[in-house]
């Protein structure tokens, strides 16, 4: 049976991969004029929240490893 910390590690790994893909996409947005300013704003807000969530998962992992 997989421990909770392993599940959190996997979740963080998946999230970090999505963060990297979103960052790459956002860097290419100037070349893609089909995205609205509002959509770009929403994507940037989403990225902030995803990074915060990744940080929190990392802190949970650190705490779990100390026990």
Protein Blocks (a to p, Z undefined) as FASTA:
>chain_A
ZZfklmmmmmmmmmmmmmmmmmmmmmmmmmmmkbcfklmmmmmmmmmmmmmmmmmmmmmm
mmmmmZZ
